[in-house]
Amino acid sequence: MRTVGLRTRVTAVFALGALAVSAAIAGTTYQLVRTSLLDERERAAVRAATLDGSLVRQGLSADEPDIALVLRNLETGETRRPLVRTDGAWFSRTADAGFTPAVSRELRQLVESGTPAVQRVEVRDDPVLVVGVPLQDGASYYEVTSLAELRRTLAVLATVLGLVALATTLAGAAVGSWASRLVLRPLGEVAQAAGAIASGDLSARVARDRDPDLDKLALAFNAMVDEVSARSEGDRRFAADVSHELRSPLQTLSAATSVLARRRQDLDGRTGSAVDLITAEVARFEQLVTDLLELAKTDRPAERRPTDVLALTRAVVGSRGLPPDVVESSAPSALLEVDPRRYEQLLVNLLDNAANHGGGAVRVAVRVQDDGLVLEVDDEGPGVPADERELVFDRFARGRAASARGGSEGTGLGLALVAQHVQAHRGTVEVLDRPGGGARFRVVLPGRPAAVPA
């Protein structure tokens, strides 16, 4: 399962925090407003019902009261429905529209006992407020007030509060994203500088920060890089000096073995074999010194420039005596921003490795993609065991893979140089199984496709 990034988690925490706070505020606000509006509507309904009840009481005090007429004279508007109950019968100013069932038995008993009462119920799925007022001679007056408008008002309020909570959540997410970028910016700069250092640019540093805590991180990182740079430079100079000092005696040995080799026919068999052995070992030693000098240079950053990697690949393959059809590519040319010297060196080393340990290269594939280059070199040797595929890129690596792949005439630095050149490009290199047998070395170099010169 993929781990969620720190920036995403920080943003989510801010968003959830904003959602929780806004939801709590919105819920509290809704409840307070709802309670306040209901209480206010109830007080207004009680006052109106009490006033109307007094008018009905006066109307019923006549000798022959007309209850329907008394109710029609009341100004109750469209939201209040007056009802009178006397001698077990209901009276209304219009035909019963279904409001008498809204008066519950408990409410009726309470009012008929002489106690005013209020109750909230629903009539045909609409909320109403029933107010009961006792009259003379056991009669009672009821006023049914519709709360539909109040329900609509509360629905609008809930919608507005929900939108406000949503906007607050989005604002919290935006603040979280901004805060995470601000907090993680130094880490991004450290990662960028570390990547540059890994590719050989030991001059990369992290800028100082005004924040004292973050400034400590920058100072510690830069001090570490200075120490690493000093040690790396010392190692590089030591390797270069040693290799340079070895060249003079090696040249003398090489000249001497060349003289012996030219007179080999004058020597007996045992002496001639010894001369051949010395000549091969001196040549191997010279290659080792050359590789050490090259390895000392690999700590420097890659010098990228627009390069036709396909043309360079074909030139290197041709210089190694391989047929042109070994190179595979879907395009006639492939311009990419790479270091041509490093690319040529890593390809030469892969081809030499295939020749020395894998019976020679049988396929060299070049693919340029939007995000970089993929280079594959196949051989037809025994392949590399899975448990040694990381070890073959170490310096002077020796193991079952090297033995099984054809001897030890190499210096043990070829694939280490390949790894260094790939790292300078911030790329990757791996060993795979070639379909049909053999090894496949795959190199991925990130880089932008170069523009074609006008």
Backbone torsions as a table, in degrees:
resi	resn	phi	psi	omega
1	MET	NA	135.4	-177.0
2	ARG	-74.3	132.5	-179.7
3	THR	-79.0	134.4	179.1
4	VAL	-72.6	136.6	-177.9
5	GLY	-67.9	158.5	-178.9
6	LEU	-62.9	-40.2	-179.8
7	ARG	-62.9	-40.2	178.2
8	THR	-65.3	-40.8	179.9
9	ARG	-65.3	-42.0	178.7
10	VAL	-63.2	-43.7	178.2
11	THR	-61.7	-42.1	179.5
12	ALA	-64.5	-38.8	179.0
13	VAL	-64.1	-44.2	177.8
14	PHE	-62.4	-43.4	-178.6
15	ALA	-64.7	-45.6	179.9
16	LEU	-66.3	-37.7	176.5
17	GLY	-63.1	-44.6	177.7
18	ALA	-63.4	-39.6	178.7
19	LEU	-63.7	-43.8	-179.1
20	ALA	-63.9	-45.7	-179.0
21	VAL	-65.6	-45.9	-178.1
22	SER	-67.2	-36.7	178.0
23	ALA	-66.1	-41.2	178.1
24	ALA	-63.7	-44.1	179.5
25	ILE	-65.8	-43.0	-179.3
26	ALA	-64.3	-43.8	179.0
27	GLY	-63.2	-43.7	178.8
28	THR	-64.2	-43.6	179.1
29	THR	-61.7	-43.2	-179.8
30	TYR	-61.4	-46.0	-178.8
31	GLN	-64.2	-42.1	179.6
32	LEU	-65.0	-44.9	179.8
33	VAL	-65.7	-41.0	179.8
34	ARG	-62.7	-45.8	179.8
35	THR	-63.6	-41.4	-179.0
36	SER	-64.8	-44.7	-179.0
37	LEU	-66.6	-40.8	179.0
38	LEU	-65.2	-42.1	178.9
39	ASP	-63.9	-42.6	179.2
40	GLU	-64.4	-42.6	178.7
41	ARG	-65.4	-36.8	179.1
42	GLU	-67.0	-42.4	178.5
43	ARG	-63.9	-41.2	178.9
44	ALA	-65.3	-40.5	179.4
45	ALA	-65.6	-38.9	178.9
46	VAL	-65.5	-42.9	179.0
47	ARG	-62.5	-46.0	-179.6
48	ALA	-63.8	-42.9	-179.2
49	ALA	-66.1	-37.8	178.4
50	THR	-64.6	-42.2	178.7
51	LEU	-65.9	-47.1	179.3
52	ASP	-63.5	-36.1	178.9
53	GLY	-62.5	-37.3	178.2
54	SER	-67.2	-35.4	177.3
55	LEU	-68.3	-39.6	177.7
56	VAL	-66.4	-38.4	178.5
57	ARG	-60.0	-42.4	177.9
58	GLN	-64.7	-40.5	-179.9
59	GLY	-66.5	-32.6	-179.0
60	LEU	-80.2	-10.3	180.0
61	SER	-79.9	-5.3	178.0
62	ALA	-72.0	167.1	-176.7
63	ASP	-65.1	-49.2	178.5
64	GLU	-125.7	79.3	-174.9
65	PRO	-70.1	141.8	172.7
66	ASP	-102.2	99.2	-172.4
67	ILE	-63.3	-41.5	-179.6
68	ALA	-60.7	-40.4	179.1
69	LEU	-66.7	-40.7	178.5
70	VAL	-59.6	-41.8	-178.7
71	LEU	-69.6	-35.8	178.6
72	ARG	-67.3	-25.3	179.8
73	ASN	-77.4	-10.4	179.4
74	LEU	-77.0	141.4	176.9
75	GLU	-98.3	86.8	-176.9
76	THR	-104.9	-7.1	179.5
77	GLY	70.9	-161.2	-176.3
78	GLU	-92.6	-12.7	-173.8
79	THR	-101.0	-9.4	-178.3
80	ARG	-118.7	133.5	-179.7
81	ARG	-117.3	113.6	-179.3
82	PRO	-84.9	141.5	177.3
83	LEU	-137.7	144.4	176.2
84	VAL	-127.8	135.7	176.7
85	ARG	-122.7	123.2	179.4
86	THR	-147.6	139.1	-179.1
87	ASP	52.9	34.9	176.6
88	GLY	78.5	6.9	-178.8
89	ALA	-117.2	149.3	179.5
90	TRP	-100.8	141.7	177.8
91	PHE	-129.2	139.9	177.9
92	SER	-143.2	159.0	-179.1
93	ARG	-78.2	-13.4	174.5
94	THR	-133.4	177.5	176.7
95	ALA	-60.2	148.0	-177.2
96	ASP	-60.7	116.6	180.0
97	ALA	-95.7	21.4	177.4
98	GLY	90.1	17.2	-178.6
99	PHE	-89.6	-21.5	-179.1
100	THR	-62.2	-32.9	175.9
101	PRO	-66.5	-16.1	179.0
102	ALA	-68.7	-20.9	179.1
103	VAL	-87.1	108.2	-176.5
104	SER	-73.2	161.9	-179.5
105	ARG	-64.6	-40.6	179.8
106	GLU	-62.7	-42.6	178.6
107	LEU	-64.6	-43.1	-179.4
108	ARG	-61.8	-42.9	-179.6
109	GLN	-64.9	-38.7	-179.2
110	LEU	-66.4	-42.0	-179.3
111	VAL	-70.5	-42.7	-178.8
112	GLU	-66.5	-17.6	175.2
113	SER	-83.9	-2.4	175.4
114	GLY	103.1	12.6	-178.0
115	THR	-114.9	121.2	175.0
116	PRO	-62.9	146.7	-177.1
117	ALA	-149.0	158.8	-179.4
118	VAL	-134.2	141.4	178.6
119	GLN	-149.8	139.8	176.0
120	ARG	-102.5	126.9	-180.0
121	VAL	-140.0	-178.3	177.4
122	GLU	-121.7	137.2	176.9
123	VAL	-124.1	116.1	-178.4
124	ARG	52.7	48.7	176.9
125	ASP	65.4	11.8	175.8
126	ASP	-110.8	134.5	179.0
127	PRO	-73.5	138.4	177.2
128	VAL	-135.1	160.4	177.0
129	LEU	-118.4	121.3	-178.1
130	VAL	-104.7	123.1	178.3
131	VAL	-115.8	125.2	179.8
132	GLY	-110.6	132.6	-179.9
133	VAL	-125.5	125.2	178.7
134	PRO	-71.9	141.4	176.2
135	LEU	-114.1	-173.6	-179.2
136	GLN	-77.3	156.5	174.1
137	ASP	59.4	35.7	176.1
138	GLY	79.0	-0.3	176.9
139	ALA	-77.5	161.3	-179.8
140	SER	-145.6	145.9	-178.7
141	TYR	-113.6	134.4	-179.6
142	TYR	-127.3	141.9	177.6
143	GLU	-128.6	118.9	-178.4
144	VAL	-99.1	111.9	-177.2
145	THR	-104.4	126.5	-180.0
146	SER	-74.2	137.3	177.0
147	LEU	-110.9	17.8	-177.6
148	ALA	-62.7	-40.5	179.3
149	GLU	-64.8	-38.6	177.2
150	LEU	-65.4	-37.4	177.4
151	ARG	-62.8	-42.6	178.7
152	ARG	-64.0	-39.0	178.1
153	THR	-62.3	-43.3	179.1
154	LEU	-67.4	-33.8	177.4
155	ALA	-65.0	-42.4	176.9
156	VAL	-62.7	-42.2	179.2
157	LEU	-61.6	-43.4	178.9
158	ALA	-62.4	-40.1	178.8
159	THR	-63.6	-45.1	-179.9
160	VAL	-62.9	-44.9	179.5
161	LEU	-64.1	-36.8	177.2
162	GLY	-64.3	-42.3	177.9
163	LEU	-65.4	-38.5	177.6
164	VAL	-63.9	-41.8	178.2
165	ALA	-63.1	-40.5	178.1
166	LEU	-64.3	-44.6	178.7
167	ALA	-63.1	-38.8	177.9
168	THR	-64.9	-39.2	178.2
169	THR	-63.3	-45.7	178.7
170	LEU	-63.9	-39.0	176.6
171	ALA	-64.2	-39.9	176.8
172	GLY	-62.7	-40.5	177.2
173	ALA	-63.6	-40.1	179.2
174	ALA	-65.3	-42.8	177.7
175	VAL	-63.5	-41.2	178.6
176	GLY	-62.6	-41.8	178.2
177	SER	-63.6	-43.2	178.2
178	TRP	-64.1	-44.1	-179.2
179	ALA	-64.9	-40.4	-179.8
180	SER	-65.8	-39.8	177.0
181	ARG	-63.8	-40.3	-179.3
182	LEU	-65.8	-42.5	-177.0
183	VAL	-73.6	-38.8	-175.7
184	LEU	-87.9	-4.4	179.8
185	ARG	-56.9	-46.2	178.1
186	PRO	-60.2	-37.0	178.1
187	LEU	-65.3	-38.1	176.2
188	GLY	-63.0	-40.3	178.1
189	GLU	-65.8	-38.4	177.5
190	VAL	-64.6	-43.7	179.3
191	ALA	-62.8	-41.4	179.3
192	GLN	-64.5	-43.3	178.8
193	ALA	-66.1	-39.0	178.5
194	ALA	-63.9	-39.1	177.3
195	GLY	-63.7	-40.6	178.5
196	ALA	-65.0	-39.5	178.9
197	ILE	-66.3	-40.2	179.1
198	ALA	-62.1	-30.8	179.5
199	SER	-86.0	3.4	174.1
200	GLY	109.1	-5.6	-179.5
201	ASP	-87.3	87.6	-177.7
202	LEU	-78.0	1.5	176.3
203	SER	-88.1	-6.0	-178.5
204	ALA	-67.2	136.5	178.8
205	ARG	-140.4	163.4	177.7
206	VAL	-99.5	131.9	-178.3
207	ALA	-66.8	144.8	176.6
208	ARG	-65.5	153.2	-177.2
209	ASP	-122.0	148.7	178.7
210	ARG	-71.3	-25.4	176.8
211	ASP	-71.9	124.6	-175.5
212	PRO	-62.1	-35.6	180.0
213	ASP	-68.0	-44.4	179.1
214	LEU	-70.6	-30.0	179.0
215	ASP	-65.2	-33.5	176.3
216	LYS	-61.5	-40.8	177.9
217	LEU	-61.6	-45.1	-179.9
218	ALA	-63.2	-43.6	-179.4
219	LEU	-63.5	-45.0	-179.5
220	ALA	-64.0	-42.0	-179.7
221	PHE	-65.4	-45.4	-178.8
222	ASN	-64.8	-37.2	177.1
223	ALA	-64.4	-40.2	178.0
224	MET	-62.9	-43.4	-179.9
225	VAL	-64.7	-39.7	177.7
226	ASP	-59.6	-42.4	179.6
227	GLU	-65.7	-45.6	178.8
228	VAL	-62.5	-41.2	-179.5
229	SER	-63.2	-42.4	-180.0
230	ALA	-63.6	-44.0	179.9
231	ARG	-66.7	-41.3	179.9
232	SER	-64.0	-41.5	178.8
233	GLU	-64.7	-38.7	177.1
234	GLY	-63.8	-43.4	178.0
235	ASP	-64.0	-40.9	-179.3
236	ARG	-63.8	-44.2	179.9
237	ARG	-64.8	-38.8	179.3
238	PHE	-63.2	-45.8	179.9
239	ALA	-64.0	-40.2	179.7
240	ALA	-66.7	-41.8	-179.2
241	ASP	-65.8	-43.7	179.8
242	VAL	-63.3	-44.8	179.8
243	SER	-63.2	-39.5	179.6
244	HIS	-66.2	-41.5	-179.9
245	GLU	-67.2	-29.6	179.7
246	LEU	-74.9	-20.2	-174.8
247	ARG	-66.1	-39.0	-177.5
248	SER	-62.1	-54.1	177.0
249	PRO	-64.3	-30.8	178.3
250	LEU	-65.9	-38.6	178.1
251	GLN	-64.6	-37.7	177.4
252	THR	-64.7	-45.3	177.9
253	LEU	-62.1	-40.6	-179.5
254	SER	-64.1	-41.3	178.6
255	ALA	-64.6	-40.0	-179.7
256	ALA	-66.4	-43.5	179.8
257	THR	-67.8	-30.2	177.1
258	SER	-64.7	-40.2	177.9
259	VAL	-63.1	-44.2	178.8
260	LEU	-64.0	-39.6	-178.3
261	ALA	-65.1	-36.7	-179.8
262	ARG	-68.9	-22.8	-179.7
263	ARG	-107.7	24.3	-176.5
264	ARG	-63.0	-32.2	-177.5
265	GLN	-67.5	-18.0	178.6
266	ASP	-87.4	-3.4	-175.2
267	LEU	-102.1	158.1	176.8
268	ASP	-76.5	174.1	-174.1
269	GLY	-60.8	-47.5	-178.2
270	ARG	-65.2	-42.8	179.3
271	THR	-65.6	-38.9	178.6
272	GLY	-63.8	-39.2	177.1
273	SER	-64.1	-39.5	178.4
274	ALA	-64.3	-40.8	178.1
275	VAL	-62.8	-42.9	178.1
276	ASP	-60.1	-42.5	-179.7
277	LEU	-64.3	-45.0	180.0
278	ILE	-64.0	-42.6	-179.9
279	THR	-60.6	-43.7	180.0
280	ALA	-65.1	-41.6	-178.4
281	GLU	-69.2	-37.4	176.5
282	VAL	-64.0	-41.7	177.5
283	ALA	-62.9	-41.1	178.0
284	ARG	-64.7	-39.4	179.2
285	PHE	-65.1	-39.8	177.7
286	GLU	-62.4	-41.7	178.5
287	GLN	-65.1	-36.2	178.3
288	LEU	-64.2	-44.0	178.0
289	VAL	-63.1	-41.3	177.4
290	THR	-61.4	-42.2	178.9
291	ASP	-66.5	-37.8	178.0
292	LEU	-63.8	-41.7	176.0
293	LEU	-62.2	-42.3	178.5
294	GLU	-64.6	-40.0	179.7
295	LEU	-64.8	-33.4	178.3
296	ALA	-67.1	-24.1	-179.7
297	LYS	-87.1	-12.6	-172.1
298	THR	-73.7	-11.5	178.4
299	ASP	-74.6	-11.1	179.7
300	ARG	-80.1	151.2	-178.6
301	PRO	-66.9	155.0	178.7
302	ALA	-68.6	137.7	177.4
303	GLU	-99.7	87.5	-175.7
304	ARG	-75.8	141.2	172.1
305	ARG	-157.9	157.9	-178.7
306	PRO	-56.4	124.4	-175.5
307	THR	-138.9	135.3	172.9
308	ASP	-82.2	92.2	-174.0
309	VAL	-67.1	-27.7	179.7
310	LEU	-70.0	-44.6	178.0
311	ALA	-64.5	-40.4	178.5
312	LEU	-64.5	-39.4	178.9
313	THR	-62.1	-45.3	179.9
314	ARG	-63.7	-37.2	179.2
315	ALA	-66.0	-42.7	179.9
316	VAL	-66.2	-43.9	179.5
317	VAL	-61.1	-42.0	178.3
318	GLY	-64.6	-38.0	179.6
319	SER	-66.6	-20.3	178.9
320	ARG	-93.6	8.8	176.2
321	GLY	74.1	20.5	179.3
322	LEU	-93.3	150.7	179.6
323	PRO	-67.8	150.7	-177.7
324	PRO	-62.7	-29.6	-176.4
325	ASP	-73.1	-2.1	174.0
326	VAL	-66.7	-31.6	-177.9
327	VAL	-79.6	128.8	177.2
328	GLU	-117.3	132.8	176.0
329	SER	-160.1	144.9	-179.8
330	SER	-87.9	-4.4	-178.1
331	ALA	-125.9	150.4	179.4
332	PRO	-70.3	-23.7	177.7
333	SER	-147.8	162.1	-177.6
334	ALA	-147.5	94.0	179.2
335	LEU	-86.8	128.4	-178.4
336	LEU	-149.6	149.4	177.5
337	GLU	-84.5	98.9	177.5
338	VAL	-136.6	172.8	172.3
339	ASP	-87.7	107.9	-174.3
340	PRO	-62.9	-36.2	-180.0
341	ARG	-64.3	-44.7	-180.0
342	ARG	-67.2	-41.4	-179.8
343	TYR	-61.9	-44.8	179.4
344	GLU	-61.9	-41.5	-178.0
345	GLN	-66.2	-43.1	-178.6
346	LEU	-67.7	-35.6	177.8
347	LEU	-68.5	-40.8	176.8
348	VAL	-59.6	-43.9	-178.3
349	ASN	-67.0	-37.1	177.9
350	LEU	-66.9	-40.9	178.7
351	LEU	-66.8	-40.8	177.2
352	ASP	-64.8	-38.5	178.1
353	ASN	-63.5	-41.5	177.9
354	ALA	-64.9	-38.2	-179.9
355	ALA	-69.4	-39.6	-175.6
356	ASN	-78.3	-32.9	-171.0
357	HIS	-124.4	-10.4	-174.9
358	GLY	-129.0	17.4	178.3
359	GLY	76.9	11.0	178.7
360	GLY	99.2	153.1	-179.9
361	ALA	-74.8	134.7	178.0
362	VAL	-112.1	-9.6	179.8
363	ARG	-159.7	132.0	173.5
364	VAL	-128.8	107.4	-175.9
365	ALA	-104.8	135.9	178.4
366	VAL	-125.4	122.3	177.0
367	ARG	-130.3	123.1	176.2
368	VAL	-101.7	122.4	179.6
369	GLN	-111.9	178.4	-178.6
370	ASP	-63.9	-28.5	-176.4
371	ASP	-107.4	8.1	176.5
372	GLY	151.2	-157.0	-172.4
373	LEU	-121.3	141.4	172.6
374	VAL	-120.1	120.8	178.5
375	LEU	-117.5	130.3	178.7
376	GLU	-127.3	132.0	176.8
377	VAL	-122.0	117.6	-179.0
378	ASP	-105.3	143.6	171.3
379	ASP	-127.3	176.7	-178.5
380	GLU	-117.5	30.4	178.3
381	GLY	-83.0	-164.0	-177.5
382	PRO	-77.2	-5.1	-178.0
383	GLY	85.0	-178.1	-179.0
384	VAL	-120.5	127.1	177.9
385	PRO	-58.0	146.9	-175.7
386	ALA	-59.4	-35.1	-176.7
387	ASP	-79.2	-2.4	179.1
388	GLU	-118.6	9.2	-175.3
389	ARG	-73.0	-20.8	174.3
390	GLU	-87.7	-31.7	-175.3
391	LEU	-71.1	-27.3	-174.4
392	VAL	-65.3	-16.5	-179.8
393	PHE	-94.5	3.5	175.6
394	ASP	-81.7	157.5	179.1
395	ARG	-70.8	135.6	178.8
396	PHE	55.7	35.2	-179.4
397	ALA	-68.6	135.9	175.2
398	ARG	-139.3	136.0	-179.5
399	GLY	-171.8	-166.3	179.9
400	ARG	-61.0	-34.0	-179.2
401	ALA	-63.1	-45.4	-178.3
402	ALA	-66.3	-38.3	-179.6
403	SER	-68.6	-44.2	-176.6
404	ALA	-70.7	-23.0	-174.8
405	ARG	-95.5	16.9	164.7
406	GLY	113.1	41.8	170.8
407	GLY	101.6	-169.3	-173.1
408	SER	-137.8	32.8	-178.7
409	GLU	-77.0	-7.9	177.4
410	GLY	-78.5	171.9	179.8
411	THR	-89.4	-13.1	-176.7
412	GLY	83.9	6.5	-178.9
413	LEU	-115.8	-8.0	-174.4
414	GLY	-60.1	-52.6	-179.7
415	LEU	-71.8	-27.9	174.6
416	ALA	-64.5	-38.1	175.7
417	LEU	-66.0	-39.5	176.7
418	VAL	-57.8	-47.2	-179.6
419	ALA	-61.9	-38.5	179.9
420	GLN	-67.6	-42.9	179.0
421	HIS	-65.2	-39.0	178.0
422	VAL	-66.3	-42.1	179.6
423	GLN	-63.4	-35.0	178.0
424	ALA	-62.6	-27.3	175.8
425	HIS	-91.0	2.2	-175.6
426	ARG	60.6	37.8	-179.7
427	GLY	-105.9	-165.7	179.8
428	THR	-135.2	153.0	175.3
429	VAL	-138.9	139.2	-178.4
430	GLU	-148.4	160.8	177.5
431	VAL	-110.8	131.1	179.3
432	LEU	-125.8	172.1	172.3
433	ASP	-85.3	130.8	176.7
434	ARG	-80.4	132.8	176.1
435	PRO	-57.6	126.2	-177.6
436	GLY	95.0	-2.7	178.8
437	GLY	110.2	145.9	-178.7
438	GLY	107.2	-175.9	-178.6
439	ALA	-112.7	149.4	175.2
440	ARG	-125.9	117.6	175.8
441	PHE	-96.8	119.2	-177.8
442	ARG	-112.8	126.2	178.9
443	VAL	-116.2	130.5	176.4
444	VAL	-118.9	118.1	179.7
445	LEU	-114.7	112.9	176.9
446	PRO	-70.6	145.6	179.2
447	GLY	172.1	159.2	-179.8
448	ARG	-87.0	137.8	172.0
449	PRO	-60.2	133.8	-177.4
450	ALA	-81.4	148.0	178.3
451	ALA	-73.2	143.7	178.3
452	VAL	-73.0	126.3	-179.5
453	PRO	-58.6	139.5	-179.3
454	ALA	-71.5	NA	NA
